[in-house]
Amino acid sequence: MILSIAIPSFDRPDELIRLLTSIDLKNYSDFEVVICEDFSRSRSEIRSKVHSFKDKSSMQINYFENEKNLGYDRNIIELLFKCKGKFVMFMGDDDYFNKGILEKYLHFLRENIDKGYVLRSYLSKNPEGYTEEFKYLKEEKIFEPGIETVIFNFKRSVSLAGFTISREKTLPFLKCSEIEGTLLTQVYLMSEVCLRYESIYCPLLTSFAHQSYRNNNPKFGNSEQEKKRYTPGSITQENSINFTKSYFEVANFLEVKNNILIEARLRKELSKYSYPFLSIQRNQGFKNFISYTKRLEDECKLNETWHYYFYKFSLLFFGEKFPSFLIFLIKKYLGYSPRL
């Protein structure tokens, strides 16, 4: 089996069915769908809708229910244990596939079956209503194993939509409870694999990342580990700060575990691409944004480059709409995100 589509499910029954409906493959023999429902209040509705969908479909759908709420990170690990495909492609339960692309993506995976990780491209509906492409290079590219590849892929691998990794090459690294609650287990696994194996960039726009957090309705913060960092249901300043800190927590864990120097270099890299870290709090008000940026600088040391200050003052004076639209236009003109 080439591919397992792995879906961590929590409290989104309608969105989950939308995702399943968007799987438009002609041949169902080369893949499976694996769902792990994480003890949400919508469990009975999710179970009913999945079984109803399964009865009407020829897809191989394996549905599991966790005995307690494991949280995002442990549910990712749980899915990897339950999947059987050579590659595991994760999808958030509110994401969905780009029409007509999955067949081409399966062909791409067959052609690159030896790779440890696939950096995918994807789409997202911006809060202003326009569709934004997340393409990181002009064309397909093979990455040699090593720190440079990990740094390049780190932030670009945070969104779960279409995140694809070799199951076999990932298995040795599934004992990673030290980073539980960071919401970045997928990034850690990518890093371990990319340190040791070739990876590849795929320019196909595989999926739509819904990014529900932009609607101020994140689902994180329900497991015991997540409660230590996050409050569910809103994008608070504290949530954003703790999530930013998680990047460096994972980097430090990698540094110590593998005896490599990566945290300082990653901090500078994230500073150059810090616009999303900043913009997430701009709509919460001027005073909140001022205090938030001070915390980013004091607690996260994200102000390592001039890029950070350029983003900060652009957002400060113009708000989020204009700078975000300008970045959208630049990416659209180039056809990919520029390398800074």
Secondary structure, 3 states (H helix, E strand, C coil): CCEEEEEEECCCHHHHHHHHHCCCCCCCCCEEEEEEECCCCCHHHHHHHHHHHHHHCCCCEEEEECCCCCHHHHHHHHHHHHCCCCEEEECCCCCEECCCCHHHHHHHHHHCCCCCEEEEEEEEECCCCCEEEECCCCCCEEECCCHHHHHHHHHHHCCCCCEEEEHHHHHHHCCCHHHCCCCCHHHHHHHHHHHHCCEEEEEEEEEECCCHHHHCCCCCCCCHHHHCCCCCCCCCHHHHHHHHHHHHHHHHHHHHHHCCCCHHHHHHHHHHCCHHHHHCCHHHCHHHHHHHHHHHHHHCCCCCCHHHHHHHHHHHHHCCHHHHHHHHHHHHHHCCCCCC
